[in-house]
Amino acid sequence: MEWISVKDRLPENGQIVRTKIDDEHGCRNDQNLKRGDRLWWLSDGSMYIYYAPTHWMPLLEPPQS
C-alpha cells in the first residue's frame, strides 16, 4: 500500500487508518487514527489528537477489538 496525502483525499469518517506526518522535519507520529469530520481521533475514540496527519493509508487487516 502507498501513502495517500490528505490534500488529495481523506478517509471516510469513522474508518480507522494508519496515519503519519511527513514534512520537512521528517516522518513521525505513525499511528492508527480515525477521522471524525475535521478532527482526528485515537482509534478507540477516547480523545482527539492535537495535530493533523499529512498522510494516511488503509489498514491491511482490521484492528482487533
N, C-alpha and C positions, 0 to 999 in steps of 0.2 A: 504494500500500500504506500501511496505517496501522500505527503502532507498537502493540505488544502489551505490556502490563505483565506482568512476571514474576510478579506477585501473582495475575494472572488465569490465566496459562497459561505453561508452559515449552516450549521446542522439544524435539524428540526428541534423545536422546543421540547425539552424533557429527554432527549436522546443522550445517553452517556457516550462520550467520545474521548479519545486521547488528545490532549492539548499541549501546547508549548508556546513559549515566547522565543522568537528567533529574530534578532535585530543586530544592530551594530555592536552590541555588547556580548553577542554570542547566544547560544541556546541555553535555556533554563526553564524552570517551572514545568517540567514534563510530568503531567499527571492526568488522571481521568476526571473530567468535569461534565456537567450538563448545563445547557443554556436555558434560561427562562426569560424570554423577551430580551431585555437589554442587559441583564445580569448573568454572570456565570456562577454556578453553584457547585459545591462539593458533590460527588456522585451520590451520596446518601441524602442530599437535600438539606443537611443540617445548618449550613451557613453559606453565604455568598462570599466570593473572593474579592480582594481589593485591587485587582489588576485585570487587564483584558488580554487573553491569549491572541497571538498573531496567526497561529496555525492550528489545524485540527485534522484528525483522521478517524474514520470509523474503527471501532474495536474489532479485532479478529474474532473474538469469542465474547458473548455477553458476560458481564460481570456476575459473579456468584453472590446470591443474596444471603 
